[in-house]
Amino acid sequence: MRRSKRVVGLKGILPVLPTPFLASGGVDEAGMERLVKFALEKGVDGVVFPGFASEVEALSAGERAALLKIVVAAVAGRVPVVAGASAADWREVVEHGRAAADLGIRHLMVQPPKSVGTDAPALIAFLGKVVEALPEVEIILQNAPAPRGSDLSPQAIVEIVRALPQVAYVKEETLPAGPAISHIMANAPDTLKGIIGGGGARYILDEYARGATAAMPALEIVEEHVAIDRAINAGKHDEARKIYVRTLPLLVLQAVYRMRLTKHVLVRRGVIEGVGVRAPTPDLDSAAIADIDANLVELGLLAPEAA
C-alpha cells in the first residue's frame, strides 16, 4: 500500500461522535461525556462533532453549542477536536466557526450547501468568505455523496485547494471515493495536508492505499478501526486486512441502520443508556438486533450470553 509523503497534521482515526438522547427526548449531556471518554480510551487520534452521524440537522443551536463545549472539556487537549460547521449560508458557517474557535478548536469541517452548486468558482467564492472571516482555523472540505452531498468532482476540489490554502484537508466520501482520492493526491498543491476517508470506514483499505492518512468512521467499533490504522502504518497489511474483513458484516448493517445501529451497539457496550434517534432512520426489529448482536459476539465485543 502506497502511503502519502505529505506533511500531515490530522491523521489516524477521528470518529464522528453520535448525539445521545434521554428517554424524554432531550440531549444526554452526561452520556456525551461518556462517549468522549470511551473514544479516548480506545486510542482515537481525534474526535469530530457535530457531523451527519451526530444528527446535526436535528439539533438546536443551543444543544449543538452545549454539546460541543462538553466534548472540548472532556477531551482536555489530549487529541484534536474537529467541529462540524456546515450550514446553508456562509454567515452561518462563520458563526459556527467562531463558536468553535472560542473553545480553542482550530479545525472546521465544512460541506458547501447544494445551493452553491458544483462549479469551482462558486465554491471558491463561498468558502473564500469563510476563510477570510476565520483566518485562524483550517478547513476540512467535506465532499459527501448525493443525495445528501453535492458529489463534487475531484477536479473541482483540486481547484478549490489551489485557490484557498486554508482548505488544508479534504474528507472524500463520494462513491467510489478511491479514484477521486488518487486524482486529488496527484494534482493538489503541497498546502493540502491530508485526505480523510469517510463512508463509515467501509472502504478504509482502498482509501489508505491511495494516500488517505485518516478516516472518520462512526464510534461503535472504533478500536477495530484504530487497530487497522496502526497495522497499516506499521506495514502489517495482512493483519490490517484480517481486521477489516472481520468488521465488514457489521459495517454493512451500519450503512442501512446508521446511528440507530451505532447507539444500539454503544448501549450494549455500556457506554450510553438510550437508543433514541431524531433523524429519520430505519427501525431495528428483532431479527436485525439479533444479527447485530451476533456480529458483536464474533468481534469479541459482546459476551454470547448477552446476545
HELIX and SHEET records of a PDB file:
HELIX    1   1 GLU A   29  GLU A   41  1                                  13    
HELIX    2   2 PHE A   52  SER A   54  5                                   3    
HELIX    3   3 VAL A   56  ALA A   58  5                                   3    
HELIX    4   4 ALA A   61  VAL A   75  1                                  15    
HELIX    5   5 TRP A   90  ASP A  102  1                                  13    
HELIX    6   6 LYS A  114  VAL A  116  5                                   3    
HELIX    7   7 ALA A  120  ALA A  133  1                                  14    
HELIX    8   8 PRO A  154  ALA A  163  1                                  10    
HELIX    9   9 ALA A  177  ASN A  187  1                                  11    
HELIX   10  10 GLY A  199  ALA A  201  5                                   3    
HELIX   11  11 ILE A  204  ALA A  209  1                                   6    
HELIX   12  12 VAL A  222  ASN A  233  1                                  12    
HELIX   13  13 HIS A  237  ARG A  268  1                                  32    
HELIX   14  14 SER A  286  GLU A  298  1                                  13    
HELIX   15  15 PRO A  304  ALA A  306  5                                   3    
SHEET    1   A 8 GLY A  12  ILE A  13  0                                        
SHEET    2   A 8 ALA A 214  ALA A 215  1                                        
SHEET    3   A 8 GLY A 194  GLY A 197  1                                        
SHEET    4   A 8 VAL A 167  GLU A 172  1                                        
SHEET    5   A 8 GLU A 138  ASN A 143  1                                        
SHEET    6   A 8 HIS A 107  VAL A 110  1                                        
SHEET    7   A 8 VAL A  81  GLY A  84  1                                        
SHEET    8   A 8 VAL A  47  VAL A  48  1                                        
END                                                                             
